[in-house]
Amino acid sequence: MSQTLVDYQLLIEQAKAITADEPDLIANLSNLSALINETLADVNWVGFYLTRAPELLVLGPFQGKVACLRIAFGKGVCGAAAATRQTQLVEDVHQFAGHIACDAASNSEVVVPLIVADQVVGVLDIDSPSVARFSPADAAGLTELGRFIESLDWSQLQPSA
């Protein structure tokens, strides 16, 4: 269950404020992961996986423990979000077929795909140590935050090998 109700409109306004005068995408994603981590209660990992090669997500800015480096589209919750282009709300990651256990302490997860110019440029991934931590309202609010994140300047992100 959600620990506290989050004012996602306020979170989005804060996200806009901290990114307004900064053109660098990685700097903005770094601060956004910190903002989300500070705002949401009962989370143990917040960050981004970025599309760095066809059908491949690579670890980007994050807050939390050491994480998986590369995730193929269609693999795990992050890969499912990238492949389906749909936000994934998982109450118990241990019940998710193909879940990738980067941190054994994580029990629930929300992953929002980020789509720019009809291309999946990455995902926003948020984990919690609590089962059923995230509600449909959290998933909707984080998806709306994702729509703002898509408005940043993604042209700086060049694919790598």
CNS distance restraints for C-alpha pairs under 8 A (distance, minus, plus):
assign (resid   1 and name CA) (resid 131 and name CA) 7.68 0.50 0.50
assign (resid   1 and name CA) (resid 132 and name CA) 5.21 0.50 0.50
assign (resid   1 and name CA) (resid 133 and name CA) 4.51 0.50 0.50
assign (resid   1 and name CA) (resid 134 and name CA) 6.15 0.50 0.50
assign (resid   1 and name CA) (resid 135 and name CA) 6.57 0.50 0.50
assign (resid   2 and name CA) (resid 132 and name CA) 7.63 0.50 0.50
assign (resid   2 and name CA) (resid 133 and name CA) 5.00 0.50 0.50
assign (resid   2 and name CA) (resid 134 and name CA) 5.41 0.50 0.50
assign (resid   2 and name CA) (resid 135 and name CA) 6.08 0.50 0.50
assign (resid   2 and name CA) (resid 138 and name CA) 7.92 0.50 0.50
assign (resid   3 and name CA) (resid  41 and name CA) 6.37 0.50 0.50
assign (resid   3 and name CA) (resid  42 and name CA) 6.97 0.50 0.50
assign (resid   3 and name CA) (resid 133 and name CA) 7.09 0.50 0.50
assign (resid   4 and name CA) (resid  41 and name CA) 7.06 0.50 0.50
assign (resid   6 and name CA) (resid  39 and name CA) 7.82 0.50 0.50
assign (resid   6 and name CA) (resid  40 and name CA) 7.15 0.50 0.50
assign (resid   6 and name CA) (resid 138 and name CA) 7.67 0.50 0.50
assign (resid   7 and name CA) (resid  11 and name CA) 6.36 0.50 0.50
assign (resid   8 and name CA) (resid  12 and name CA) 6.06 0.50 0.50
assign (resid   8 and name CA) (resid 141 and name CA) 5.35 0.50 0.50
assign (resid   8 and name CA) (resid 142 and name CA) 7.37 0.50 0.50
assign (resid   8 and name CA) (resid 145 and name CA) 7.52 0.50 0.50
assign (resid   9 and name CA) (resid  13 and name CA) 6.23 0.50 0.50
assign (resid   9 and name CA) (resid 141 and name CA) 7.84 0.50 0.50
assign (resid  10 and name CA) (resid  14 and name CA) 6.14 0.50 0.50
assign (resid  11 and name CA) (resid  15 and name CA) 6.11 0.50 0.50
assign (resid  11 and name CA) (resid  36 and name CA) 7.82 0.50 0.50
assign (resid  11 and name CA) (resid  39 and name CA) 7.69 0.50 0.50
assign (resid  11 and name CA) (resid 145 and name CA) 7.83 0.50 0.50
assign (resid  12 and name CA) (resid  16 and name CA) 6.16 0.50 0.50
assign (resid  12 and name CA) (resid 145 and name CA) 5.78 0.50 0.50
assign (resid  12 and name CA) (resid 148 and name CA) 7.34 0.50 0.50
assign (resid  13 and name CA) (resid  17 and name CA) 6.20 0.50 0.50
assign (resid  14 and name CA) (resid  18 and name CA) 6.27 0.50 0.50
assign (resid  15 and name CA) (resid  19 and name CA) 6.27 0.50 0.50
assign (resid  15 and name CA) (resid  32 and name CA) 6.45 0.50 0.50
assign (resid  15 and name CA) (resid  35 and name CA) 7.54 0.50 0.50
assign (resid  16 and name CA) (resid  20 and name CA) 5.73 0.50 0.50
assign (resid  16 and name CA) (resid 148 and name CA) 7.92 0.50 0.50
assign (resid  18 and name CA) (resid  22 and name CA) 7.86 0.50 0.50
assign (resid  18 and name CA) (resid  28 and name CA) 7.65 0.50 0.50
assign (resid  18 and name CA) (resid  31 and name CA) 7.50 0.50 0.50
assign (resid  18 and name CA) (resid  32 and name CA) 7.99 0.50 0.50
assign (resid  19 and name CA) (resid  23 and name CA) 7.65 0.50 0.50
assign (resid  19 and name CA) (resid  28 and name CA) 5.72 0.50 0.50
assign (resid  22 and name CA) (resid  27 and name CA) 7.68 0.50 0.50
assign (resid  22 and name CA) (resid  28 and name CA) 6.94 0.50 0.50
assign (resid  23 and name CA) (resid  28 and name CA) 7.81 0.50 0.50
assign (resid  23 and name CA) (resid 153 and name CA) 7.01 0.50 0.50
assign (resid  24 and name CA) (resid  28 and name CA) 6.30 0.50 0.50
assign (resid  24 and name CA) (resid 153 and name CA) 7.72 0.50 0.50
assign (resid  24 and name CA) (resid 156 and name CA) 7.76 0.50 0.50
assign (resid  25 and name CA) (resid  29 and name CA) 6.10 0.50 0.50
assign (resid  25 and name CA) (resid 152 and name CA) 7.00 0.50 0.50
assign (resid  25 and name CA) (resid 153 and name CA) 6.29 0.50 0.50
assign (resid  25 and name CA) (resid 154 and name CA) 6.60 0.50 0.50
assign (resid  25 and name CA) (resid 156 and name CA) 6.88 0.50 0.50
assign (resid  25 and name CA) (resid 157 and name CA) 7.72 0.50 0.50
assign (resid  26 and name CA) (resid  30 and name CA) 6.01 0.50 0.50
assign (resid  26 and name CA) (resid  61 and name CA) 6.95 0.50 0.50
assign (resid  27 and name CA) (resid  31 and name CA) 6.34 0.50 0.50
assign (resid  28 and name CA) (resid  32 and name CA) 6.02 0.50 0.50
assign (resid  29 and name CA) (resid  33 and name CA) 6.10 0.50 0.50
assign (resid  29 and name CA) (resid  48 and name CA) 7.48 0.50 0.50
assign (resid  29 and name CA) (resid  61 and name CA) 6.07 0.50 0.50
assign (resid  30 and name CA) (resid  34 and name CA) 6.48 0.50 0.50
assign (resid  30 and name CA) (resid  61 and name CA) 4.94 0.50 0.50
assign (resid  30 and name CA) (resid  62 and name CA) 6.41 0.50 0.50
assign (resid  31 and name CA) (resid  35 and name CA) 6.08 0.50 0.50
assign (resid  32 and name CA) (resid  36 and name CA) 6.11 0.50 0.50
assign (resid  33 and name CA) (resid  37 and name CA) 6.05 0.50 0.50
assign (resid  33 and name CA) (resid  46 and name CA) 5.69 0.50 0.50
assign (resid  33 and name CA) (resid  47 and name CA) 5.25 0.50 0.50
assign (resid  33 and name CA) (resid  48 and name CA) 7.63 0.50 0.50
assign (resid  33 and name CA) (resid  61 and name CA) 6.94 0.50 0.50
assign (resid  33 and name CA) (resid  62 and name CA) 5.55 0.50 0.50
assign (resid  33 and name CA) (resid  63 and name CA) 6.16 0.50 0.50
assign (resid  34 and name CA) (resid  38 and name CA) 6.10 0.50 0.50
assign (resid  34 and name CA) (resid  46 and name CA) 7.72 0.50 0.50
assign (resid  34 and name CA) (resid  62 and name CA) 7.44 0.50 0.50
assign (resid  34 and name CA) (resid  63 and name CA) 6.21 0.50 0.50
assign (resid  35 and name CA) (resid  39 and name CA) 6.07 0.50 0.50
assign (resid  36 and name CA) (resid  40 and name CA) 6.00 0.50 0.50
assign (resid  36 and name CA) (resid  46 and name CA) 6.99 0.50 0.50
assign (resid  37 and name CA) (resid  41 and name CA) 7.82 0.50 0.50
assign (resid  37 and name CA) (resid  43 and name CA) 6.94 0.50 0.50
assign (resid  37 and name CA) (resid  45 and name CA) 7.41 0.50 0.50
assign (resid  37 and name CA) (resid  46 and name CA) 5.90 0.50 0.50
assign (resid  37 and name CA) (resid  63 and name CA) 6.83 0.50 0.50
assign (resid  42 and name CA) (resid 128 and name CA) 5.96 0.50 0.50
assign (resid  42 and name CA) (resid 129 and name CA) 7.06 0.50 0.50
assign (resid  42 and name CA) (resid 130 and name CA) 7.27 0.50 0.50
assign (resid  42 and name CA) (resid 133 and name CA) 7.59 0.50 0.50
assign (resid  43 and name CA) (resid 126 and name CA) 7.09 0.50 0.50
assign (resid  43 and name CA) (resid 127 and name CA) 5.67 0.50 0.50
assign (resid  43 and name CA) (resid 128 and name CA) 4.17 0.50 0.50
assign (resid  43 and name CA) (resid 129 and name CA) 6.60 0.50 0.50
assign (resid  44 and name CA) (resid  64 and name CA) 6.01 0.50 0.50
assign (resid  44 and name CA) (resid  65 and name CA) 7.87 0.50 0.50
assign (resid  44 and name CA) (resid 106 and name CA) 7.16 0.50 0.50
assign (resid  44 and name CA) (resid 126 and name CA) 7.87 0.50 0.50
assign (resid  44 and name CA) (resid 127 and name CA) 5.80 0.50 0.50
assign (resid  44 and name CA) (resid 128 and name CA) 5.26 0.50 0.50
assign (resid  44 and name CA) (resid 129 and name CA) 6.40 0.50 0.50
assign (resid  45 and name CA) (resid  62 and name CA) 7.33 0.50 0.50
assign (resid  45 and name CA) (resid  63 and name CA) 5.75 0.50 0.50
assign (resid  45 and name CA) (resid  64 and name CA) 4.59 0.50 0.50
assign (resid  45 and name CA) (resid  65 and name CA) 6.96 0.50 0.50
assign (resid  45 and name CA) (resid 125 and name CA) 7.70 0.50 0.50
assign (resid  45 and name CA) (resid 126 and name CA) 5.69 0.50 0.50
assign (resid  45 and name CA) (resid 127 and name CA) 5.07 0.50 0.50
assign (resid  45 and name CA) (resid 128 and name CA) 6.97 0.50 0.50
assign (resid  46 and name CA) (resid  62 and name CA) 5.62 0.50 0.50
assign (resid  46 and name CA) (resid  63 and name CA) 5.31 0.50 0.50
assign (resid  46 and name CA) (resid  64 and name CA) 6.66 0.50 0.50
assign (resid  46 and name CA) (resid 124 and name CA) 7.57 0.50 0.50
assign (resid  46 and name CA) (resid 125 and name CA) 5.76 0.50 0.50
assign (resid  46 and name CA) (resid 126 and name CA) 4.51 0.50 0.50
assign (resid  46 and name CA) (resid 127 and name CA) 6.50 0.50 0.50
assign (resid  47 and name CA) (resid  60 and name CA) 6.96 0.50 0.50
assign (resid  47 and name CA) (resid  61 and name CA) 5.74 0.50 0.50
assign (resid  47 and name CA) (resid  62 and name CA) 3.79 0.50 0.50
assign (resid  47 and name CA) (resid  63 and name CA) 6.10 0.50 0.50
assign (resid  47 and name CA) (resid 124 and name CA) 5.84 0.50 0.50
assign (resid  47 and name CA) (resid 125 and name CA) 5.39 0.50 0.50
assign (resid  47 and name CA) (resid 126 and name CA) 6.63 0.50 0.50
assign (resid  48 and name CA) (resid  59 and name CA) 6.50 0.50 0.50
assign (resid  48 and name CA) (resid  60 and name CA) 5.05 0.50 0.50
assign (resid  48 and name CA) (resid  61 and name CA) 5.72 0.50 0.50
assign (resid  48 and name CA) (resid  62 and name CA) 6.13 0.50 0.50
assign (resid  48 and name CA) (resid 122 and name CA) 6.83 0.50 0.50
assign (resid  48 and name CA) (resid 123 and name CA) 5.61 0.50 0.50
assign (resid  48 and name CA) (resid 124 and name CA) 4.73 0.50 0.50
assign (resid  48 and name CA) (resid 125 and name CA) 5.93 0.50 0.50
assign (resid  49 and name CA) (resid  57 and name CA) 5.40 0.50 0.50
assign (resid  49 and name CA) (resid  58 and name CA) 5.22 0.50 0.50
assign (resid  49 and name CA) (resid  59 and name CA) 4.56 0.50 0.50
assign (resid  49 and name CA) (resid  60 and name CA) 5.05 0.50 0.50
assign (resid  49 and name CA) (resid  61 and name CA) 7.79 0.50 0.50
assign (resid  49 and name CA) (resid  78 and name CA) 7.94 0.50 0.50
assign (resid  49 and name CA) (resid 122 and name CA) 5.37 0.50 0.50
assign (resid  49 and name CA) (resid 123 and name CA) 5.34 0.50 0.50
assign (resid  49 and name CA) (resid 124 and name CA) 6.76 0.50 0.50
assign (resid  49 and name CA) (resid 125 and name CA) 7.49 0.50 0.50
assign (resid  50 and name CA) (resid  57 and name CA) 5.07 0.50 0.50
assign (resid  50 and name CA) (resid  58 and name CA) 5.22 0.50 0.50
assign (resid  50 and name CA) (resid  59 and name CA) 6.33 0.50 0.50
assign (resid  50 and name CA) (resid  60 and name CA) 5.91 0.50 0.50
assign (resid  50 and name CA) (resid 121 and name CA) 5.92 0.50 0.50
assign (resid  50 and name CA) (resid 122 and name CA) 4.01 0.50 0.50
assign (resid  50 and name CA) (resid 123 and name CA) 6.52 0.50 0.50
assign (resid  51 and name CA) (resid  55 and name CA) 7.12 0.50 0.50
assign (resid  51 and name CA) (resid  56 and name CA) 5.58 0.50 0.50
assign (resid  51 and name CA) (resid  57 and name CA) 4.45 0.50 0.50
assign (resid  51 and name CA) (resid  58 and name CA) 6.24 0.50 0.50
assign (resid  51 and name CA) (resid 120 and name CA) 6.93 0.50 0.50
assign (resid  51 and name CA) (resid 121 and name CA) 5.03 0.50 0.50
assign (resid  51 and name CA) (resid 122 and name CA) 5.00 0.50 0.50
assign (resid  51 and name CA) (resid 159 and name CA) 7.15 0.50 0.50
assign (resid  52 and name CA) (resid  56 and name CA) 6.19 0.50 0.50
assign (resid  52 and name CA) (resid  57 and name CA) 6.09 0.50 0.50
assign (resid  52 and name CA) (resid  58 and name CA) 6.11 0.50 0.50
assign (resid  52 and name CA) (resid 158 and name CA) 7.12 0.50 0.50
assign (resid  52 and name CA) (resid 159 and name CA) 4.26 0.50 0.50
assign (resid  52 and name CA) (resid 160 and name CA) 5.22 0.50 0.50
assign (resid  52 and name CA) (resid 161 and name CA) 7.08 0.50 0.50
assign (resid  53 and name CA) (resid  57 and name CA) 7.39 0.50 0.50
assign (resid  53 and name CA) (resid 159 and name CA) 5.41 0.50 0.50
assign (resid  53 and name CA) (resid 160 and name CA) 5.96 0.50 0.50
assign (resid  53 and name CA) (resid 161 and name CA) 6.15 0.50 0.50
assign (resid  55 and name CA) (resid  72 and name CA) 5.91 0.50 0.50
assign (resid  55 and name CA) (resid  73 and name CA) 5.02 0.50 0.50
assign (resid  56 and name CA) (resid  70 and name CA) 6.86 0.50 0.50
assign (resid  56 and name CA) (resid  71 and name CA) 5.94 0.50 0.50
assign (resid  56 and name CA) (resid  72 and name CA) 4.57 0.50 0.50
assign (resid  56 and name CA) (resid  73 and name CA) 5.78 0.50 0.50
assign (resid  57 and name CA) (resid  70 and name CA) 5.61 0.50 0.50
assign (resid  57 and name CA) (resid  71 and name CA) 5.05 0.50 0.50
assign (resid  57 and name CA) (resid  72 and name CA) 6.02 0.50 0.50
assign (resid  57 and name CA) (resid  73 and name CA) 6.99 0.50 0.50
assign (resid  57 and name CA) (resid  79 and name CA) 7.57 0.50 0.50
assign (resid  57 and name CA) (resid 122 and name CA) 6.65 0.50 0.50
assign (resid  58 and name CA) (resid  69 and name CA) 5.62 0.50 0.50
assign (resid  58 and name CA) (resid  70 and name CA) 4.55 0.50 0.50
assign (resid  58 and name CA) (resid  71 and name CA) 6.47 0.50 0.50
assign (resid  59 and name CA) (resid  67 and name CA) 7.53 0.50 0.50
assign (resid  59 and name CA) (resid  68 and name CA) 6.98 0.50 0.50
assign (resid  59 and name CA) (resid  69 and name CA) 4.99 0.50 0.50
assign (resid  59 and name CA) (resid  70 and name CA) 6.33 0.50 0.50
assign (resid  65 and name CA) (resid 103 and name CA) 7.57 0.50 0.50
assign (resid  67 and name CA) (resid 102 and name CA) 5.60 0.50 0.50
assign (resid  67 and name CA) (resid 103 and name CA) 7.19 0.50 0.50
assign (resid  68 and name CA) (resid 102 and name CA) 5.45 0.50 0.50
assign (resid  71 and name CA) (resid  75 and name CA) 6.49 0.50 0.50
assign (resid  71 and name CA) (resid  76 and name CA) 7.72 0.50 0.50
assign (resid  71 and name CA) (resid  78 and name CA) 7.38 0.50 0.50
assign (resid  71 and name CA) (resid  79 and name CA) 6.27 0.50 0.50
assign (resid  72 and name CA) (resid  79 and name CA) 5.77 0.50 0.50
assign (resid  73 and name CA) (resid  78 and name CA) 7.59 0.50 0.50
assign (resid  73 and name CA) (resid  79 and name CA) 4.04 0.50 0.50
assign (resid  73 and name CA) (resid  80 and name CA) 6.41 0.50 0.50
assign (resid  73 and name CA) (resid  82 and name CA) 5.70 0.50 0.50
assign (resid  73 and name CA) (resid  83 and name CA) 5.27 0.50 0.50
assign (resid  74 and name CA) (resid  78 and name CA) 7.82 0.50 0.50
assign (resid  74 and name CA) (resid  79 and name CA) 4.26 0.50 0.50
assign (resid  74 and name CA) (resid  80 and name CA) 4.52 0.50 0.50
assign (resid  74 and name CA) (resid  81 and name CA) 7.67 0.50 0.50
assign (resid  74 and name CA) (resid  82 and name CA) 7.01 0.50 0.50
assign (resid  74 and name CA) (resid  83 and name CA) 5.26 0.50 0.50
assign (resid  74 and name CA) (resid  84 and name CA) 7.94 0.50 0.50
assign (resid  75 and name CA) (resid  79 and name CA) 4.47 0.50 0.50
assign (resid  75 and name CA) (resid  80 and name CA) 6.01 0.50 0.50
assign (resid  75 and name CA) (resid  98 and name CA) 6.42 0.50 0.50
assign (resid  75 and name CA) (resid  99 and name CA) 7.42 0.50 0.50
assign (resid  75 and name CA) (resid 100 and name CA) 7.58 0.50 0.50
assign (resid  76 and name CA) (resid  80 and name CA) 6.04 0.50 0.50
assign (resid  76 and name CA) (resid  96 and name CA) 7.87 0.50 0.50
assign (resid  76 and name CA) (resid  97 and name CA) 7.58 0.50 0.50
assign (resid  76 and name CA) (resid  98 and name CA) 5.17 0.50 0.50
assign (resid  76 and name CA) (resid  99 and name CA) 4.30 0.50 0.50
assign (resid  76 and name CA) (resid 100 and name CA) 5.12 0.50 0.50
assign (resid  77 and name CA) (resid  81 and name CA) 6.25 0.50 0.50
assign (resid  77 and name CA) (resid  88 and name CA) 6.79 0.50 0.50
assign (resid  77 and name CA) (resid  96 and name CA) 7.69 0.50 0.50
assign (resid  77 and name CA) (resid  98 and name CA) 7.94 0.50 0.50
assign (resid  77 and name CA) (resid  99 and name CA) 6.16 0.50 0.50
assign (resid  77 and name CA) (resid 100 and name CA) 7.52 0.50 0.50
assign (resid  77 and name CA) (resid 109 and name CA) 7.90 0.50 0.50
assign (resid  77 and name CA) (resid 111 and name CA) 6.88 0.50 0.50
assign (resid  78 and name CA) (resid  82 and name CA) 6.33 0.50 0.50
assign (resid  78 and name CA) (resid 111 and name CA) 5.98 0.50 0.50
assign (resid  78 and name CA) (resid 123 and name CA) 6.76 0.50 0.50
assign (resid  78 and name CA) (resid 125 and name CA) 6.96 0.50 0.50
assign (resid  79 and name CA) (resid  83 and name CA) 6.00 0.50 0.50
assign (resid  80 and name CA) (resid  84 and name CA) 5.89 0.50 0.50
assign (resid  80 and name CA) (resid  85 and name CA) 7.90 0.50 0.50
assign (resid  80 and name CA) (resid  88 and name CA) 7.49 0.50 0.50
assign (resid  81 and name CA) (resid  85 and name CA) 5.36 0.50 0.50
assign (resid  81 and name CA) (resid  86 and name CA) 5.32 0.50 0.50
assign (resid  81 and name CA) (resid  87 and name CA) 5.76 0.50 0.50
assign (resid  81 and name CA) (resid  88 and name CA) 5.82 0.50 0.50
assign (resid  81 and name CA) (resid 111 and name CA) 6.26 0.50 0.50
assign (resid  81 and name CA) (resid 112 and name CA) 6.44 0.50 0.50
assign (resid  81 and name CA) (resid 113 and name CA) 5.49 0.50 0.50
assign (resid  81 and name CA) (resid 123 and name CA) 7.31 0.50 0.50
assign (resid  82 and name CA) (resid  86 and name CA) 7.44 0.50 0.50
assign (resid  82 and name CA) (resid 113 and name CA) 5.54 0.50 0.50
assign (resid  82 and name CA) (resid 120 and name CA) 6.37 0.50 0.50
assign (resid  82 and name CA) (resid 122 and name CA) 7.15 0.50 0.50
assign (resid  82 and name CA) (resid 123 and name CA) 6.77 0.50 0.50
assign (resid  85 and name CA) (resid 113 and name CA) 5.63 0.50 0.50
assign (resid  85 and name CA) (resid 114 and name CA) 7.96 0.50 0.50
assign (resid  85 and name CA) (resid 115 and name CA) 7.75 0.50 0.50
assign (resid  85 and name CA) (resid 120 and name CA) 7.43 0.50 0.50
assign (resid  86 and name CA) (resid 112 and name CA) 6.93 0.50 0.50
assign (resid  86 and name CA) (resid 113 and name CA) 6.34 0.50 0.50
assign (resid  87 and name CA) (resid 110 and name CA) 7.13 0.50 0.50
assign (resid  87 and name CA) (resid 111 and name CA) 5.60 0.50 0.50
assign (resid  87 and name CA) (resid 112 and name CA) 4.50 0.50 0.50
assign (resid  87 and name CA) (resid 113 and name CA) 6.14 0.50 0.50
assign (resid  87 and name CA) (resid 139 and name CA) 7.15 0.50 0.50
assign (resid  87 and name CA) (resid 143 and name CA) 6.77 0.50 0.50
assign (resid  88 and name CA) (resid 109 and name CA) 7.75 0.50 0.50
assign (resid  88 and name CA) (resid 110 and name CA) 5.52 0.50 0.50
assign (resid  88 and name CA) (resid 111 and name CA) 5.13 0.50 0.50
assign (resid  88 and name CA) (resid 112 and name CA) 6.60 0.50 0.50
assign (resid  88 and name CA) (resid 139 and name CA) 7.86 0.50 0.50
assign (resid  89 and name CA) (resid 109 and name CA) 6.19 0.50 0.50
assign (resid  89 and name CA) (resid 110 and name CA) 4.71 0.50 0.50
assign (resid  89 and name CA) (resid 111 and name CA) 6.84 0.50 0.50
assign (resid  89 and name CA) (resid 134 and name CA) 7.29 0.50 0.50
assign (resid  89 and name CA) (resid 135 and name CA) 7.93 0.50 0.50
assign (resid  89 and name CA) (resid 136 and name CA) 7.43 0.50 0.50
assign (resid  89 and name CA) (resid 139 and name CA) 6.40 0.50 0.50
assign (resid  90 and name CA) (resid  96 and name CA) 7.32 0.50 0.50
assign (resid  90 and name CA) (resid 108 and name CA) 5.60 0.50 0.50
assign (resid  90 and name CA) (resid 109 and name CA) 5.23 0.50 0.50
assign (resid  90 and name CA) (resid 110 and name CA) 6.27 0.50 0.50
assign (resid  90 and name CA) (resid 132 and name CA) 7.47 0.50 0.50
assign (resid  90 and name CA) (resid 134 and name CA) 7.98 0.50 0.50
assign (resid  91 and name CA) (resid 107 and name CA) 7.48 0.50 0.50
assign (resid  91 and name CA) (resid 108 and name CA) 4.93 0.50 0.50
assign (resid  91 and name CA) (resid 109 and name CA) 6.78 0.50 0.50
assign (resid  91 and name CA) (resid 131 and name CA) 5.72 0.50 0.50
assign (resid  91 and name CA) (resid 132 and name CA) 4.10 0.50 0.50
assign (resid  91 and name CA) (resid 133 and name CA) 6.90 0.50 0.50
assign (resid  91 and name CA) (resid 134 and name CA) 6.97 0.50 0.50
assign (resid  92 and name CA) (resid  96 and name CA) 7.01 0.50 0.50
assign (resid  92 and name CA) (resid 107 and name CA) 5.43 0.50 0.50
assign (resid  92 and name CA) (resid 108 and name CA) 4.93 0.50 0.50
assign (resid  92 and name CA) (resid 109 and name CA) 7.70 0.50 0.50
assign (resid  92 and name CA) (resid 131 and name CA) 5.42 0.50 0.50
assign (resid  92 and name CA) (resid 132 and name CA) 6.35 0.50 0.50
assign (resid  93 and name CA) (resid  99 and name CA) 6.32 0.50 0.50
assign (resid  93 and name CA) (resid 106 and name CA) 7.64 0.50 0.50
assign (resid  93 and name CA) (resid 107 and name CA) 5.38 0.50 0.50
assign (resid  93 and name CA) (resid 108 and name CA) 5.34 0.50 0.50
assign (resid  93 and name CA) (resid 109 and name CA) 6.84 0.50 0.50
assign (resid  94 and name CA) (resid  99 and name CA) 6.80 0.50 0.50
assign (resid  94 and name CA) (resid 107 and name CA) 6.96 0.50 0.50
assign (resid  95 and name CA) (resid  99 and name CA) 8.00 0.50 0.50
assign (resid 101 and name CA) (resid 106 and name CA) 7.85 0.50 0.50
assign (resid 105 and name CA) (resid 128 and name CA) 7.96 0.50 0.50
assign (resid 105 and name CA) (resid 129 and name CA) 5.39 0.50 0.50
assign (resid 106 and name CA) (resid 127 and name CA) 5.89 0.50 0.50
assign (resid 106 and name CA) (resid 128 and name CA) 5.31 0.50 0.50
assign (resid 106 and name CA) (resid 129 and name CA) 4.39 0.50 0.50
assign (resid 106 and name CA) (resid 130 and name CA) 7.26 0.50 0.50
assign (resid 107 and name CA) (resid 127 and name CA) 7.30 0.50 0.50
assign (resid 107 and name CA) (resid 128 and name CA) 5.94 0.50 0.50
assign (resid 107 and name CA) (resid 129 and name CA) 4.97 0.50 0.50
assign (resid 107 and name CA) (resid 130 and name CA) 5.54 0.50 0.50
assign (resid 107 and name CA) (resid 131 and name CA) 5.11 0.50 0.50
assign (resid 107 and name CA) (resid 132 and name CA) 7.89 0.50 0.50
assign (resid 108 and name CA) (resid 127 and name CA) 5.84 0.50 0.50
assign (resid 108 and name CA) (resid 128 and name CA) 5.31 0.50 0.50
assign (resid 108 and name CA) (resid 129 and name CA) 6.67 0.50 0.50
assign (resid 108 and name CA) (resid 130 and name CA) 6.26 0.50 0.50
assign (resid 108 and name CA) (resid 131 and name CA) 5.21 0.50 0.50
assign (resid 108 and name CA) (resid 132 and name CA) 5.90 0.50 0.50
assign (resid 108 and name CA) (resid 133 and name CA) 6.25 0.50 0.50
assign (resid 108 and name CA) (resid 134 and name CA) 7.27 0.50 0.50
assign (resid 109 and name CA) (resid 125 and name CA) 7.29 0.50 0.50
assign (resid 109 and name CA) (resid 126 and name CA) 5.65 0.50 0.50
assign (resid 109 and name CA) (resid 127 and name CA) 4.45 0.50 0.50
assign (resid 109 and name CA) (resid 128 and name CA) 6.25 0.50 0.50
assign (resid 109 and name CA) (resid 133 and name CA) 7.94 0.50 0.50
assign (resid 109 and name CA) (resid 134 and name CA) 7.23 0.50 0.50
assign (resid 110 and name CA) (resid 125 and name CA) 6.05 0.50 0.50
assign (resid 110 and name CA) (resid 126 and name CA) 5.33 0.50 0.50
assign (resid 110 and name CA) (resid 127 and name CA) 6.64 0.50 0.50
assign (resid 110 and name CA) (resid 134 and name CA) 7.16 0.50 0.50
assign (resid 110 and name CA) (resid 139 and name CA) 6.51 0.50 0.50
assign (resid 111 and name CA) (resid 123 and name CA) 6.44 0.50 0.50
assign (resid 111 and name CA) (resid 124 and name CA) 5.54 0.50 0.50
assign (resid 111 and name CA) (resid 125 and name CA) 4.48 0.50 0.50
assign (resid 111 and name CA) (resid 126 and name CA) 6.32 0.50 0.50
assign (resid 112 and name CA) (resid 123 and name CA) 5.41 0.50 0.50
assign (resid 112 and name CA) (resid 124 and name CA) 5.06 0.50 0.50
assign (resid 112 and name CA) (resid 125 and name CA) 6.60 0.50 0.50
assign (resid 112 and name CA) (resid 142 and name CA) 7.10 0.50 0.50
assign (resid 112 and name CA) (resid 143 and name CA) 5.82 0.50 0.50
assign (resid 112 and name CA) (resid 146 and name CA) 6.48 0.50 0.50
assign (resid 113 and name CA) (resid 120 and name CA) 6.77 0.50 0.50
assign (resid 113 and name CA) (resid 121 and name CA) 8.00 0.50 0.50
assign (resid 113 and name CA) (resid 122 and name CA) 6.18 0.50 0.50
assign (resid 113 and name CA) (resid 123 and name CA) 4.36 0.50 0.50
assign (resid 113 and name CA) (resid 124 and name CA) 6.48 0.50 0.50
assign (resid 113 and name CA) (resid 146 and name CA) 7.43 0.50 0.50
assign (resid 114 and name CA) (resid 120 and name CA) 5.68 0.50 0.50
assign (resid 114 and name CA) (resid 121 and name CA) 5.72 0.50 0.50
assign (resid 114 and name CA) (resid 122 and name CA) 5.20 0.50 0.50
assign (resid 114 and name CA) (resid 123 and name CA) 5.26 0.50 0.50
assign (resid 114 and name CA) (resid 124 and name CA) 7.21 0.50 0.50
assign (resid 114 and name CA) (resid 146 and name CA) 6.24 0.50 0.50
assign (resid 114 and name CA) (resid 147 and name CA) 7.33 0.50 0.50
assign (resid 114 and name CA) (resid 149 and name CA) 7.51 0.50 0.50
assign (resid 114 and name CA) (resid 150 and name CA) 5.92 0.50 0.50
assign (resid 115 and name CA) (resid 119 and name CA) 5.28 0.50 0.50
assign (resid 115 and name CA) (resid 120 and name CA) 4.37 0.50 0.50
assign (resid 115 and name CA) (resid 121 and name CA) 5.68 0.50 0.50
assign (resid 115 and name CA) (resid 122 and name CA) 7.30 0.50 0.50
assign (resid 115 and name CA) (resid 150 and name CA) 6.38 0.50 0.50
assign (resid 116 and name CA) (resid 120 and name CA) 6.45 0.50 0.50
assign (resid 116 and name CA) (resid 121 and name CA) 6.42 0.50 0.50
assign (resid 116 and name CA) (resid 150 and name CA) 6.04 0.50 0.50
assign (resid 116 and name CA) (resid 151 and name CA) 7.95 0.50 0.50
assign (resid 116 and name CA) (resid 154 and name CA) 7.67 0.50 0.50
assign (resid 121 and name CA) (resid 154 and name CA) 7.81 0.50 0.50
assign (resid 124 and name CA) (resid 146 and name CA) 7.25 0.50 0.50
assign (resid 128 and name CA) (resid 133 and name CA) 6.47 0.50 0.50
assign (resid 134 and name CA) (resid 138 and name CA) 5.73 0.50 0.50
assign (resid 134 and name CA) (resid 139 and name CA) 6.97 0.50 0.50
assign (resid 135 and name CA) (resid 139 and name CA) 6.40 0.50 0.50
assign (resid 136 and name CA) (resid 140 and name CA) 6.11 0.50 0.50
assign (resid 137 and name CA) (resid 141 and name CA) 6.07 0.50 0.50
assign (resid 138 and name CA) (resid 142 and name CA) 5.98 0.50 0.50
assign (resid 139 and name CA) (resid 143 and name CA) 5.98 0.50 0.50
assign (resid 140 and name CA) (resid 144 and name CA) 6.23 0.50 0.50
assign (resid 141 and name CA) (resid 145 and name CA) 6.27 0.50 0.50
assign (resid 142 and name CA) (resid 146 and name CA) 6.09 0.50 0.50
assign (resid 143 and name CA) (resid 147 and name CA) 6.43 0.50 0.50
assign (resid 144 and name CA) (resid 148 and name CA) 6.73 0.50 0.50
assign (resid 145 and name CA) (resid 149 and name CA) 6.36 0.50 0.50
assign (resid 146 and name CA) (resid 150 and name CA) 6.19 0.50 0.50
assign (resid 147 and name CA) (resid 151 and name CA) 6.85 0.50 0.50
assign (resid 148 and name CA) (resid 152 and name CA) 7.35 0.50 0.50
assign (resid 150 and name CA) (resid 154 and name CA) 7.67 0.50 0.50
